[in-house]
Amino acid sequence: MGRLEKQRRIAEAAEAVFHEKGYDGATVRLIAARAGVATGTIFQFAPDKRSLLLLIFGRTLELLAERAFATLDRRASLVDQFLHIFRKRYGFFHDDIDLARRVVGELAAFPRVEPKDPGSPFAQYLASRAATRAKIATIVAELQRAGRVDHAIDPQDITDMAVAILTTEIREWLTAPRPSVAVGLKRLRKMLALALSGVAREGNYRYERT
């Protein structure tokens, strides 16, 4: 069994065990048994349970992003394109709210430093996140060339703003007793539209592209 196949089986086994047992009830031994590998093999890919959670989280979000980009309507407004890219994340989190809350909490706990091991789950997550943001920035740049978005603004800044809004909104959404996907997406659309339309009518809020 090759390394990539082992990683795939471990990720799938970890996802199944986390959903069945919850984060606290899942153990490396259970995950190894489900994957058909030795317990020590797990630690070749993830040093602890938190890293395993990030491994499956990053893997799933990468797949969701690929599907979203493949079905994106480039004629739609920027807000609608953002909503299309982010929509499936709400559905993914809604499938297991308790695990989603744990994922978001654990992500916030990871140190914001460059990981030493490029093959670690955290490094893979950062690489996947950077690739997704680069694709979003490309979409923004296309709209700028078409004259539909202000070309004076760095497309990466627009992307970072949208992702920051998404991150904040998902965290807030997950605090609800019974998070609704429809309600979450409606709120996300509202905040994205507000940010993209702007609110300043006085004061010196001039954007500076650096």
Secondary structure, 3 states (H helix, E strand, C coil): CCHHHHHHHHHHHHHHHHHHHHHHHCCHHHHHHHHCCCHHHHHHHCCCHHHHHHHHHHHHHHHHHHHHHHCCCCCCCHHHHHHHHHHHHHHHHHCCHHHHHHHHHHHHHCCCCCCCCCCCHHHHHHHHHHHHHHHHHHHHHHHHHCCCCCCCCCHHHHHHHHHHHHHHHHHHHCCCCCCCHHHHHHHHHHHHHHHHHCCCCCCCCCCCCC
